[in-house]
Amino acid sequence: MSYPRSPVIDHETPAARNVTSLVVTGTMTDICVLATVIGALHREYRVTVVEDGVATLWPEIQRATLDIIGRAYGRVVTGKEIADQTSSW
Protein backbone atom coordinates (compact mmCIF):
# COMPACT_ATOMS: atom_id res chain seq x y z
CA MET A 1 0.00 0.00 0.00
CA SER A 2 1.39 3.35 -0.94
CA TYR A 3 0.72 6.66 0.76
CA PRO A 4 1.15 10.11 -0.79
CA ARG A 5 3.60 11.30 1.87
CA SER A 6 6.55 9.60 3.50
CA PRO A 7 7.26 7.95 5.86
CA VAL A 8 4.10 5.90 6.19
CA ILE A 9 4.25 5.95 9.99
CA ASP A 10 3.59 9.70 10.04
CA HIS A 11 0.04 9.17 8.81
CA GLU A 12 -3.12 8.31 10.66
CA THR A 13 -3.95 5.63 8.09
CA PRO A 14 -2.09 2.61 9.58
CA ALA A 15 -3.45 3.20 13.10
CA ALA A 16 -6.90 4.01 11.74
CA ARG A 17 -6.87 0.62 10.06
CA ASN A 18 -5.92 -1.08 13.35
CA VAL A 19 -2.38 -1.77 12.16
CA THR A 20 -0.21 -2.63 15.17
CA SER A 21 2.85 -4.16 13.52
CA LEU A 22 5.18 -3.05 10.74
CA VAL A 23 7.59 -5.06 8.63
CA VAL A 24 10.46 -2.84 7.52
CA THR A 25 12.74 -3.19 4.50
CA GLY A 26 14.88 -0.61 2.75
CA THR A 27 18.26 0.85 2.06
CA MET A 28 20.74 2.64 4.28
CA THR A 29 20.02 0.42 7.29
CA ASP A 30 22.10 2.63 9.57
CA ILE A 31 20.24 5.82 8.64
CA CYS A 32 16.83 5.48 6.98
CA VAL A 33 15.81 2.07 8.27
CA LEU A 34 16.98 2.80 11.82
CA ALA A 35 15.13 6.15 11.86
CA THR A 36 11.95 4.47 10.60
CA VAL A 37 12.22 1.74 13.22
CA ILE A 38 12.73 4.21 16.06
CA GLY A 39 9.87 6.39 14.81
CA ALA A 40 7.57 3.38 14.61
CA LEU A 41 8.50 2.23 18.10
CA HIS A 42 7.76 5.69 19.49
CA ARG A 43 4.35 5.46 17.84
CA GLU A 44 3.82 2.13 19.63
CA TYR A 45 4.06 -0.14 16.60
CA ARG A 46 5.64 -3.57 16.95
CA VAL A 47 8.51 -3.58 14.46
CA THR A 48 10.10 -6.40 12.50
CA VAL A 49 13.09 -5.72 10.24
CA VAL A 50 13.78 -8.13 7.39
CA GLU A 51 17.49 -8.86 7.72
CA ASP A 52 17.99 -9.76 4.07
CA GLY A 53 15.62 -6.99 2.97
CA VAL A 54 17.80 -4.11 4.16
CA ALA A 55 21.22 -2.93 3.06
CA THR A 56 23.88 -0.32 3.63
CA LEU A 57 27.29 0.44 2.18
CA TRP A 58 29.45 -1.11 4.91
CA PRO A 59 29.04 -4.73 6.12
CA GLU A 60 30.28 -3.99 9.63
CA ILE A 61 27.81 -1.11 10.00
CA GLN A 62 25.03 -3.36 8.68
CA ARG A 63 25.76 -5.99 11.31
CA ALA A 64 26.03 -3.42 14.10
CA THR A 65 22.79 -1.68 13.15
CA LEU A 66 20.83 -4.92 12.95
CA ASP A 67 22.26 -5.88 16.34
CA ILE A 68 21.12 -2.56 17.83
CA ILE A 69 17.65 -2.94 16.31
CA GLY A 70 17.32 -6.49 17.63
CA ARG A 71 18.49 -5.56 21.12
CA ALA A 72 16.54 -2.34 21.60
CA TYR A 73 13.80 -1.75 19.06
CA GLY A 74 12.27 -4.82 17.47
CA ARG A 75 12.71 -8.20 15.88
CA VAL A 76 15.20 -8.95 13.12
CA VAL A 77 14.23 -11.92 10.96
CA THR A 78 14.93 -13.28 7.50
CA GLY A 79 12.66 -12.84 4.51
CA LYS A 80 11.95 -16.58 4.62
CA GLU A 81 10.74 -16.29 8.20
CA ILE A 82 8.36 -13.49 7.18
CA ALA A 83 7.13 -15.50 4.18
CA ASP A 84 6.58 -18.60 6.31
CA GLN A 85 4.72 -16.62 8.95
CA THR A 86 2.48 -14.72 6.55
CA SER A 87 1.77 -17.57 4.13
CA SER A 88 -0.98 -18.86 6.42
CA TRP A 89 -2.83 -15.52 6.61
MDTraj code that builds the backbone (N, CA, C; nanometers):
import mdtraj as md
import numpy as np

residues = "MET SER TYR PRO ARG SER PRO VAL ILE ASP HIS GLU THR PRO ALA ALA ARG ASN VAL THR SER LEU VAL VAL THR GLY THR MET THR ASP ILE CYS VAL LEU ALA THR VAL ILE GLY ALA LEU HIS ARG GLU TYR ARG VAL THR VAL VAL GLU ASP GLY VAL ALA THR LEU TRP PRO GLU ILE GLN ARG ALA THR LEU ASP ILE ILE GLY ARG ALA TYR GLY ARG VAL VAL THR GLY LYS GLU ILE ALA ASP GLN THR SER SER TRP".split()
xyz = np.array([
    [0.0843, -0.1164, 0.0000],
    [0.0000, 0.0000, 0.0000],
    [0.0888, 0.1226, 0.0000],
    [0.0578, 0.2150, -0.0810],
    [0.1390, 0.3348, -0.0940],
    [0.0620, 0.4561, -0.0429],
    [0.1324, 0.5448, 0.0245],
    [0.0719, 0.6660, 0.0761],
    [0.1360, 0.7858, 0.0082],
    [0.0636, 0.8961, -0.0050],
    [0.1155, 1.0105, -0.0788],
    [0.2326, 1.0804, -0.0122],
    [0.2473, 1.0678, 0.1178],
    [0.3602, 1.1299, 0.1873],
    [0.4444, 1.0220, 0.2521],
    [0.5632, 1.0577, 0.2930],
    [0.6551, 0.9601, 0.3497],
    [0.7113, 1.0169, 0.4785],
    [0.7456, 0.9396, 0.5774],
    [0.7258, 0.7949, 0.5861],
    [0.5827, 0.7593, 0.6245],
    [0.5455, 0.6361, 0.5966],
    [0.4101, 0.5896, 0.6195],
    [0.3695, 0.6020, 0.7656],
    [0.4616, 0.5917, 0.8580],
    [0.4251, 0.5947, 0.9994],
    [0.3865, 0.7327, 1.0479],
    [0.4014, 0.8363, 0.9662],
    [0.3594, 0.9704, 1.0044],
    [0.2125, 0.9958, 0.9747],
    [0.1432, 0.8993, 0.9187],
    [0.0038, 0.9170, 0.8810],
    [-0.0877, 0.8487, 0.9798],
    [-0.2094, 0.8922, 0.9833],
    [-0.3123, 0.8312, 1.0657],
    [-0.3569, 0.6974, 1.0063],
    [-0.3381, 0.6769, 0.8777],
    [-0.3954, 0.5629, 0.8091],
    [-0.3609, 0.4270, 0.8701],
    [-0.2351, 0.3936, 0.9004],
    [-0.2092, 0.2611, 0.9584],
    [-0.2838, 0.2398, 1.0905],
    [-0.2766, 0.3350, 1.1813],
    [-0.3450, 0.3204, 1.3097],
    [-0.4960, 0.3177, 1.2907],
    [-0.5453, 0.3978, 1.1992],
    [-0.6895, 0.4013, 1.1736],
    [-0.7393, 0.2672, 1.1202],
    [-0.6513, 0.1941, 1.0589],
    [-0.6874, 0.0623, 1.0059],
    [-0.6523, -0.0489, 1.1046],
    [-0.6271, -0.0128, 1.2288],
    [-0.5923, -0.1078, 1.3349],
    [-0.4618, -0.1822, 1.3084],
    [-0.3704, -0.1192, 1.2379],
    [-0.2380, -0.1773, 1.2159],
    [-0.1580, -0.1600, 1.3448],
    [-0.1011, -0.2685, 1.3938],
    [-0.0214, -0.2626, 1.5165],
    [0.1230, -0.3039, 1.4948],
    [0.1509, -0.3667, 1.3806],
    [0.2853, -0.4163, 1.3522],
    [0.3298, -0.3696, 1.2141],
    [0.4600, -0.3437, 1.2014],
    [0.5177, -0.3046, 1.0736],
    [0.6342, -0.3956, 1.0398],
    [0.6450, -0.4326, 0.9143],
    [0.7592, -0.5064, 0.8631],
    [0.8378, -0.4075, 0.7788],
    [0.9643, -0.3888, 0.8136],
    [1.0458, -0.2839, 0.7520],
    [1.1532, -0.3440, 0.6635],
    [1.1644, -0.2890, 0.5415],
    [1.2740, -0.3189, 0.4501],
    [1.3232, -0.1853, 0.3965],
    [1.4410, -0.1844, 0.3358],
    [1.4877, -0.0609, 0.2754],
    [1.6381, -0.0522, 0.2655],
    [1.6831, 0.0627, 0.2208],
    [1.8262, 0.0851, 0.2057],
    [1.8758, 0.1804, 0.3130],
    [2.0055, 0.1843, 0.3257],
    [2.0735, 0.2641, 0.4284],
    [2.0224, 0.2249, 0.5677],
    [2.0463, 0.0991, 0.6024],
    [2.0017, 0.0422, 0.7291],
    [2.0387, 0.1311, 0.8466],
    [2.1591, 0.1841, 0.8439],
    [2.2104, 0.2627, 0.9574],
    [2.1525, 0.4034, 0.9647],
    [2.0804, 0.4469, 0.8627],
    [2.0236, 0.5819, 0.8637],
    [1.8717, 0.5731, 0.8473],
    [1.8257, 0.5451, 0.7284],
    [1.6827, 0.5485, 0.6977],
    [1.6044, 0.4397, 0.7702],
    [1.6526, 0.3176, 0.7631],
    [1.5810, 0.2071, 0.8270],
    [1.5785, 0.2267, 0.9787],
    [1.6925, 0.2592, 1.0370],
    [1.6979, 0.2799, 1.1816],
    [1.6047, 0.3927, 1.2252],
    [1.6017, 0.5028, 1.1520],
    [1.5132, 0.6153, 1.1860],
    [1.3667, 0.5733, 1.1765],
    [1.3328, 0.4951, 1.0757],
    [1.1953, 0.4468, 1.0602],
    [1.1573, 0.3550, 1.1750],
    [1.2479, 0.2664, 1.2124],
    [1.2220, 0.1736, 1.3225],
    [1.2013, 0.2494, 1.4533],
    [1.2865, 0.3439, 1.4822],
    [1.2732, 0.4212, 1.6064],
    [1.1438, 0.5017, 1.6052],
    [1.1120, 0.5637, 1.4922],
    [0.9870, 0.6385, 1.4810],
    [0.8656, 0.5506, 1.5020],
    [0.8686, 0.4318, 1.4451],
    [0.7572, 0.3380, 1.4605],
    [0.7427, 0.2933, 1.6054],
    [0.8535, 0.2648, 1.6690],
    [0.8502, 0.2233, 1.8096],
    [0.7912, 0.3335, 1.8968],
    [0.8287, 0.4564, 1.8714],
    [0.7760, 0.5691, 1.9487],
    [0.6269, 0.5907, 1.9241],
    [0.5778, 0.5380, 1.8136],
    [0.4345, 0.5462, 1.7841],
    [0.3632, 0.4179, 1.8250],
    [0.4341, 0.3354, 1.9022],
    [0.3817, 0.2126, 1.9631],
    [0.3477, 0.1015, 1.8644],
    [0.4181, 0.0985, 1.7502],
    [0.4063, -0.0145, 1.6596],
    [0.5051, -0.1218, 1.7022],
    [0.4680, -0.2481, 1.6814],
    [0.5642, -0.3573, 1.6945],
    [0.6376, -0.3651, 1.5615],
    [0.7703, -0.3699, 1.5678],
    [0.8511, -0.3581, 1.4460],
    [0.9304, -0.4858, 1.4209],
    [0.9269, -0.5297, 1.2955],
    [1.0102, -0.6397, 1.2498],
    [1.0901, -0.5904, 1.1302],
    [1.2201, -0.6097, 1.1347],
    [1.3089, -0.5723, 1.0241],
    [1.3504, -0.7001, 0.9517],
    [1.3384, -0.6980, 0.8206],
    [1.3779, -0.8130, 0.7391],
    [1.5276, -0.8021, 0.7130],
    [1.6034, -0.8895, 0.7762],
    [1.7490, -0.8859, 0.7722],
    [1.8052, -0.8863, 0.6303],
    [1.7507, -0.9703, 0.5447],
    [1.7987, -0.9757, 0.4069],
    [1.7169, -0.8858, 0.3149],
    [1.6392, -0.7961, 0.3729],
    [1.5617, -0.6993, 0.2975],
    [1.6065, -0.5565, 0.3233],
    [1.7211, -0.5429, 0.3895],
    [1.7799, -0.4113, 0.4162],
    [1.9269, -0.4151, 0.3761],
    [1.9822, -0.2978, 0.3490],
    [2.1222, -0.2930, 0.3060],
    [2.1822, -0.1573, 0.3377],
    [2.3127, -0.1567, 0.3520],
    [2.3877, -0.0323, 0.3630],
    [2.5219, -0.0517, 0.2936],
    [2.6039, 0.0490, 0.2935],
    [2.7287, 0.0443, 0.2179],
    [2.8389, -0.0364, 0.2851],
    [2.8348, -0.0502, 0.4165],
    [2.9445, -0.1109, 0.4905],
    [2.8962, -0.2314, 0.5695],
    [2.9497, -0.3501, 0.5434],
    [2.9041, -0.4728, 0.6116],
    [2.9117, -0.4646, 0.7641],
    [3.0158, -0.4053, 0.8170],
    [3.0279, -0.3987, 0.9628],
    [2.9223, -0.3064, 1.0246],
    [2.8871, -0.2005, 0.9538],
    [2.7810, -0.1106, 0.9998],
    [2.6457, -0.1800, 0.9896],
    [2.6260, -0.2576, 0.8848],
    [2.5032, -0.3356, 0.8676],
    [2.4832, -0.4289, 0.9864],
    [2.5860, -0.5055, 1.0191],
    [2.5763, -0.5994, 1.1308],
    [2.5493, -0.5271, 1.2619],
    [2.6201, -0.4181, 1.2860],
    [2.6034, -0.3423, 1.4103],
    [2.4628, -0.2828, 1.4216],
    [2.4124, -0.2288, 1.3123],
    [2.2794, -0.1680, 1.3154],
    [2.1713, -0.2721, 1.3391],
    [2.1809, -0.3858, 1.2726],
    [2.0829, -0.4918, 1.2952],
    [2.0905, -0.5434, 1.4385],
    [2.2099, -0.5480, 1.4940],
    [2.2260, -0.5883, 1.6338],
    [2.1570, -0.4885, 1.7271],
    [2.1763, -0.3603, 1.7020],
    [2.1116, -0.2560, 1.7828],
    [1.9594, -0.2669, 1.7717],
    [1.9103, -0.2822, 1.6505],
    [1.7655, -0.2941, 1.6312],
    [1.7114, -0.4144, 1.7079],
    [1.7778, -0.5274, 1.6950],
    [1.7325, -0.6487, 1.7629],
    [1.7386, -0.6401, 1.9142],
    [1.8353, -0.5689, 1.9658],
    [1.8490, -0.5555, 2.1117],
    [1.7538, -0.4530, 2.1709],
    [1.7251, -0.3463, 2.0980],
    [1.6542, -0.2343, 2.1595],
    [1.5186, -0.2002, 2.0989],
    [1.4956, -0.2326, 1.9720],
    [1.3799, -0.1748, 1.9061],
    [1.2794, -0.2729, 1.8466],
    [1.3215, -0.3908, 1.8108],
    [1.2269, -0.4825, 1.7474],
    [1.2915, -0.6131, 1.7095],
    [1.2199, -0.6909, 1.6325],
    [1.2707, -0.8203, 1.5882],
    [1.3464, -0.8038, 1.4579],
    [1.4470, -0.8874, 1.4392],
    [1.5201, -0.8951, 1.3121],
    [1.5080, -1.0398, 1.2647],
    [1.4464, -1.0579, 1.1494],
    [1.4232, -1.1918, 1.0965],
    [1.4585, -1.1950, 0.9477],
    [1.4648, -1.3139, 0.8927],
    [1.4928, -1.3281, 0.7496],
    [1.3644, -1.3139, 0.6688],
    [1.3804, -1.2902, 0.5406],
    [1.2664, -1.2844, 0.4513],
    [1.1898, -1.4155, 0.4492],
    [1.2605, -1.5267, 0.4590],
    [1.1950, -1.6577, 0.4616],
    [1.1065, -1.6710, 0.5844],
    [1.1554, -1.6237, 0.6984],
    [1.0741, -1.6289, 0.8201],
    [0.9450, -1.5486, 0.8045],
    [0.9546, -1.4313, 0.7429],
    [0.8357, -1.3491, 0.7184],
    [0.7416, -1.4219, 0.6236],
    [0.7958, -1.4775, 0.5155],
    [0.7132, -1.5499, 0.4178],
    [0.6438, -1.6696, 0.4818],
    [0.7167, -1.7445, 0.5640],
    [0.6585, -1.8601, 0.6306],
    [0.5469, -1.8173, 0.7257],
    [0.5704, -1.7096, 0.7981],
    [0.4719, -1.6616, 0.8951],
    [0.3463, -1.6085, 0.8269],
    [0.3647, -1.5353, 0.7198],
    [0.2484, -1.4717, 0.6547],
    [0.1789, -1.5602, 0.5533],
    [0.2386, -1.6710, 0.5152],
    [0.1770, -1.7568, 0.4134],
    [0.0453, -1.8178, 0.4599],
    [0.0260, -1.8256, 0.5897],
    [-0.0977, -1.8861, 0.6418],
    [-0.2080, -1.7825, 0.6650],
    [-0.1814, -1.6560, 0.6370],
    [-0.2828, -1.5522, 0.6613],
    [-0.3934, -1.5606, 0.5619],
])
top = md.Topology()
chain = top.add_chain()
for i, resn in enumerate(residues, 1):
    res = top.add_residue(resn, chain, resSeq=i)
    for name in ("N", "CA", "C"):
        top.add_atom(name, md.element.get_by_symbol(name[0]), res)
traj = md.Trajectory(xyz[None], top)
